[in-house]
Amino acid sequence: MATVFVNFENKPTKEQILAEWKAFKGLPQTLGLPHAPEQFITYFEEDNRPQTHLDRDVCGGMGVSAGRLREDTLFDWKFVGLSHNTLRGAAGGALLSAELLYKLGYLDV
């Protein structure tokens, strides 16, 4: 879990940020890799989300949960992000990297 503070050259609205998060498709999603989550970022509207116990397994643990997006007094925006350390991190990240390398033709099978 991370609390993230960001500044922009041209500050977007909350609606613009949420639209970008919802529309985001990385190369794994574009290529339809087997372990790539269909929706990479899931935003929760509730004031107490994301929560580790409830939201770490979003998209089978391969997605990222975000919430509590609000304006900040020092930075433009702040939010909380959460991902599963093992599934999205070490193990799942390695698996997804291997799928990507295979799909791009870097691995011979």
C-alpha positions in Angstrom: 0.0 0.0 0.0 1.3 3.5 -0.8 0.1 7.0 -0.2 0.9 8.9 -3.4 1.2 12.7 -3.8 1.5 14.1 -7.3 1.9 17.4 -9.2 1.1 18.0 -12.8 2.3 20.6 -15.3 -1.4 21.2 -16.1 -3.6 20.1 -13.2 -6.3 17.7 -14.3 -9.8 17.4 -12.7 -10.7 14.4 -10.6 -13.0 13.3 -13.4 -10.1 13.4 -15.9 -7.8 11.4 -13.7 -10.5 8.7 -13.1 -11.2 8.6 -16.8 -7.6 8.0 -17.6 -7.2 5.3 -15.0 -10.3 3.5 -16.3 -9.2 3.7 -19.9 -5.6 2.7 -19.2 -4.4 -0.3 -21.2 -0.8 -1.3 -21.0 1.0 -3.5 -23.5 0.0 -6.7 -21.5 -3.7 -5.7 -21.8 -3.3 -4.7 -25.5 -1.7 -8.1 -26.3 -4.2 -10.0 -24.2 -1.6 -11.8 -22.2 -3.0 -14.7 -20.1 -2.2 -13.3 -16.7 -2.7 -9.6 -17.5 -5.8 -8.2 -15.7 -8.4 -6.9 -18.0 -8.8 -3.7 -15.9 -5.3 -2.8 -14.6 -6.5 -0.1 -12.1 -9.7 -0.5 -10.1 -10.8 2.7 -8.3 -12.9 2.5 -5.1 -15.2 5.5 -4.3 -15.6 4.6 -0.6 -13.6 6.8 1.8 -12.0 3.8 3.6 -10.8 1.9 0.5 -8.6 0.4 -0.7 -8.0 -1.9 2.3 -5.4 -4.6 2.3 -7.7 -7.4 3.5 -10.5 -6.5 1.1 -8.7 -5.3 -2.1 -5.3 -6.9 -2.5 -6.8 -9.7 -4.6 -8.5 -7.5 -7.2 -8.3 -9.1 -10.6 -6.8 -12.3 -9.1 -4.1 -10.2 -7.4 -2.7 -8.9 -10.6 -4.6 -5.6 -10.6 -3.9 -2.4 -8.7 -6.5 -0.9 -6.4 -6.7 2.9 -5.9 -8.9 5.1 -3.8 -9.2 8.3 -1.7 -8.3 10.5 -4.6 -8.5 14.1 -3.3 -6.9 17.5 -3.8 -4.0 18.3 -1.6 -2.7 21.6 -0.1 0.9 21.0 -1.0 0.6 18.9 -4.1 -2.1 18.8 -6.8 -3.6 15.4 -5.8 -3.2 12.5 -3.4 -4.5 9.0 -3.4 -3.9 5.5 -2.0 -2.7 2.7 -4.1 -2.6 -1.0 -3.3 -1.2 -4.1 -5.0 -0.5 -7.6 -4.0 3.2 -7.9 -3.2 3.6 -11.5 -4.3 1.0 -11.9 -7.0 1.4 -8.5 -8.7 5.0 -8.1 -7.5 7.6 -10.9 -7.4 5.8 -14.0 -8.8 3.1 -12.5 -11.0 5.5 -9.8 -12.3 8.0 -12.5 -13.3 5.3 -14.5 -15.0 3.8 -11.5 -16.8 7.3 -10.5 -18.0 7.9 -14.0 -19.3 4.6 -13.9 -21.2 5.4 -10.5 -22.6 8.9 -11.7 -23.8 7.4 -14.7 -25.4 4.7 -12.7 -27.2 7.3 -10.2 -28.5 9.4 -13.1 -29.8 12.3 -12.9 -27.4 12.0 -16.5 -26.2 12.3 -19.7 -28.2 10.2 -22.6 -27.1 
